[in-house]
């Protein structure tokens, strides 16, 4: 093309000059109108300050716009927007193109195009991929909206945030730059050093790593535990998960439900509040309460506010229900305890380990059979009373009922008598428990982990075959024993037993033996006026099919027994008996045989010939029917079914959005359609912002004066 002559070049230069003058006059008229004709001493700032290498007007619809080219910058609301070119449609609306950068404080937004509305302070940023950087946090998304006044951003169509070792993704979200908080909504997935998370929505602070989570939140920690919540929070500093709605914890051996949970991850310690249920699947124990604490290792729990414990191994028998004002559940690991003892012994150079072994041996020996005797060893001269016989002529035993002989019959047995006692051997024999010696010794000696349950105040126990109450209890799963203390009462069928201390032994979830120490008294109700009673120093009841079939009484045995005709409820006589020891046998709730030994004294009275001075009640007699608990008195909660299978199959984070964005990012870079930018605002732009009154956040906080740099940058280019 032929080059224009000097005249035309002059015309072109004049045209450019007139265009620039026209823009400047338009801007000046706008400023004059906004100041209301006031002097230049009180100018009002433009809605959006701007600069560029070149500015010229273009036609746009029914009006005109200004085109800006080269090193374009806009300043508004403390934020700066830079780009390669832009169109300014009005003083409140501009569109930016090429290498768009929005910067407000420490937040940088990178895109290919942006539409900024100065009226709403909102910039819509577009690109194949939009990148947002704030310190050590980076967001990738497809479309981003940023409010320069509130410093709040919004993304949709999927976004991924990386922050140090943490990664977050969601379908949409909001970013609050002032406090560096991200709100992730819809299909949220998070991965950190401590845990993985999925949920419907999460509020996450990028500075503190503190998180608030809401509906359908699933959390997996590095120890393999699982936590579910419908509302809660996470405090990284305290390694604390707080659940305030529908909490659930799943470990290898336990399931824990509670309305609210404070779960200390490092310690494996949880504070539980409201509607608690703990399922110990290893020991088949359920625990309930409205306040409690739980320790993953070794598996202990404390419960109060209507606590209850249920042993639910129903394959071995009926469930056992226990309740008290407060309950403790301990998991005992003998191997760990022994290792701790050995370490302590090594440090202290003493014999603690040996003492521990001696204690274990004594514990085993306490259940070993007594030597030498059996039921067949009862002396032939010991009378046997057929309790259901019909002969009721008034009679007395061979022993006279004088003071001397009665004293002898009630006196404590001699040592040799104890050693030769046939009853001791039988009552404690392993055969009577249905166990072999090897089985018994192995069950006590092996280093298996076992459960220990303690209950305090207002203890109640219920099972279909027996019920009990007391002040305190200790239950040990290793030897299947229940120990009752302070005013205990045991009911079995129509029998009631009281004593100072009770020890109940079970096998295969059935009672096999119960031992009573300290004023034991067994009572069976015939009617409201007549009660069969047996008392002594100690008492051992043997069970078959969860019913008492034999009772061994030792030391000052006393009996008040109302005799009945065969197959008749009518009472026809009274047996009053005293001896050193006695044994009575029960079938179908009736005493069928009594064996007594060591100076027995007995008297049989027809009912119409009972002397007035004969006491029909033994000392310490009391009928405690009102204290006998029903199942609803012990347990009135709804048992949640196990959800272990469903929660174990719950999908952990897969990060599909991150995978999609990473793949898309690689394709864009390979095709040179996009670059992963990290540029910052150029020094000349910063100098220009200073001239407009901008100050960095640290200067604003310190209220330092504005010190402009060299002066205003040029807004136009000739």
Residue, then its C-alpha position, 0 to 999 in steps of 0.5 A: x500500500x502506498x504510504x500517506x503523504x505528510x498531509x494525511x499523517x498530520x490529519x491522522x495525528x490531529x484525529x488522534x489528538x481530538x479523540x483523546x481530547x474528546x475522552x478527557x472532556x467527557x471525563x471532565x464533564x462527568x467529574x464536574x457533574x458529580x461535584x455539583x460545580x464545586x471547585x477543584x479543591x473537593x473533587x469526587x473520585x471516579x467510580x472506577x479509576x483506569x489507565x491504559x497505553x491507548x484509549x479511544x471511543x467506539x460505537x456501542x449500540x445507541x451510545x459509545x464506549x471506550x476501548x483500552x489497549x495495552x497495560x490496562x488497569x482498573x482500580x475500584x474498592x481497593x482492588x485492581x484489575x489488569x488485562x491486555x485490553x478492555x472495553x469501558x461501556x460506562x463508568x460502572x461497567x467494563x469488560x476485560x480481555x487477555x491475561x486478566x488478573x484481579x488482585x485484592x490484598x493477598x487474593x489473586x484471580x487469573x482468567x482470560x476474560x472478566x466482566x466487571x460491574x462497578x455498581x455491584x462490585x462483582x467481577x465475573x471471571x471466565x477461562x478454560x480454567x480459572x485460577x485463584x491464589x491466596x497465600x498457600x491456597x489455590x483454587x481451580x474452577x471453570x467460572x468464578x465470581x468475585x465481589x471486590x467490596x466484600x472480598x467474597x468469591x463464588x465458583x460453580x460447575x466444580x472446583x478444587x482447592x489445595x492448601x498445603x497438604x490438604x485438598x478440597x473439592x465440591x460442585x460449588x462453593x464460596x470463598x471469603x478472602x477476609x478470613x480465608x474461609x471456603x464454603x464447599x457445597x454439594x458432593x464435598x470431598x476433603x483429604x488432609x494428613x489427619x483424615x478423609x471426609x465426604x459430605x453435603x457441605x463444609x465450611x473450611x478455614x484455610x489458615x487454621x484448618x478448622x472445619x464445620x460440617x453438616x448433613x451426611x458427613x463421613x470422616x475416616x481418620x488415619x487410625x482407621x476409625x470412621x465418624x458420621x455426623x449431620x452437624x459438627x466441627x473439627x479443630x486441628x489444634x486440639x485434634x478434636x471432632x465435635x458432633x452436635x447431631x446424629x453422631x456415630x463412631x465405628x472402630x474395629x471392635x465397637x460401634x458408638x452412637x450419640x446425639x453429640x460427641x466430642x472425639x479427641x482423635x489422638x487420644x481415641x477419647x470421646x465424650x458422649x451426650x444424649x441417647x448413647x449406645x455402645x456396641x462392643x462386638x468383641x464381647x457382645x455387650x451393649x452399653x447405654x446412657x445419656x452421658x458418658x466417656x469412651x476410650x478406644x484403647x483399651x476399650x473403656x467406657x463410663x456411663x451415667x444418666x440412666x445407664x444400662x448394659x446388655x449382654x446379648x450373646x443370645x446364642x448361649x442364652x437370654x440377654x442379661x440386662x444391668x442398670x445402675x446410677x453410674x456404670x464403668x466398662x473396662x477392657x482388661x488385657x492381661x498380657x499388656x498388664x503383665x508386660x507393664x508389671x515386668x517393666x516396672x519390676x525391672x526398673x524397681x528391681x523387685x518381685x512385683x511380677x512374682x507377686x502378680x503370678x502368685x495372685x493369679x494362682x490364688x485366684x485359680x485355686x479359689x475355684x478348685x474343688x475341695x479335697x476328699x468328699x462327695x455327697x455319697x460321703x454323708x455319714x450313714x447315721x445322718x437322718x434324711x427327712x422325706x419332706x413330702x411324707x404324710x406322717x405328721x405325728x409330733x416328733x423330735x430328732x435323736x438329739x435332745x434339745x437341751x442347751x448344751x447340745x444345741x450350743x454344740x450343734x450351732x458352734x463353729x465346726x472344727x478344722x478337721x471337720x472342715x477338711x473332711x466335709x463332704x459337702x464342700x467338695x461336692x458344692x465346689x466340684x468342677x463336675x457340678x459346673x459341667x466343666x473339666x478341670x482343664x477347661x476351667x484352668x485354661x479359661x482363667x489362665x490364658x491371656x485373653x482380653x476380657x470385659x469388666x463391668x462395674x455398677x454403683x448405686x441402685x443396681x438392677x439386674x434382669x434376665x428371664x430366669x433371675x433378677x437381682x438388686x444391690x448397691x454395687x456390682x462387679x461383673x467379669x467376663x473372663x470367669x463369667x462372674x457377677x459380684x454383688x455388694x451392699x444389701x443384695x437380693x437375688x430372685x430365682x423363680x419363687x425363691x429369694x436370697x439375701x446376704x451381705x455379699x453375693x457371687x454369681x457364676x455363669x457358664x454359657x450364659x447360664x447360672x451354674x452356681x451362686x455363693x452367699x456370704x454374710x447372713x445369707x437367707x433363702x426364702x420361698x413364698x407359699x402364700x402371704x403368711x407362710x415362707x420357707x426359710x433357710x439361713x446359715x453362715x455361708x450358702x452355695x446354691x447350685x443351678x440346673x437349667x437356670x433353676x436352683x436344684x441344690x442349696x448347701x448351707x454351712x455353719x449354724x444352719x437354720x430351717x423353717x419349712x412348711x410341709x405339704x402333701x404330695x401334689x397339693x398346695x395345702x400346708x400340713x406341718x412345720x419343720x424347724x431344724x438346726x444343724x451345723x450344715x445342711x443340704x436340701x434338694x429342689x425339684x419343680x420348685x419344691x424341696x424333695x430332700x434335706x440332708x443335714x449334718x453336725x449335731x442336727x436338732x429338728x422338730x416337726x409340728x402339725x399346723x394345729x399344734x404349733x406352740x405360740x412361742x415358735x417363731x415362724x420367721x428367722x432372724x433378718x427375714x424380709x420379703x423384698x418382692x417390691x424391689x424385684x425388678x421387671x425388665x422395663x425397670x432395668x432397660x427401657x431403651x430402643x436398641x439400634x441395629x448394627x450399621x457396621x456393614x453399611x458404613x464399612x462399605x461407604x465410599x471414601x473420597x475419590x476426588x472425581x472433580x480434581x481428576x477431571x480438572x487435572x486431566x483438562x489442565x494437562x490438555x490445555x497446557x499441551x495445546x498451548x490454550x492456557x498457562x498456569x499463571x503466577x504473575x503479580x501486579x506490576x510495579x508501575x501499576x502499584x505506583x499508580x495505585x499509590x497515587x490514587x490513595x491506595x495503601x497496603x493492608x498493613x499500612x491501613x491497619x497501622x493507620x500510616x499516611x499515604x506516601x505516593x511513589x513518583x507520581x501519577x502514571x499516564x492514563x493516555x498515550x499520544 
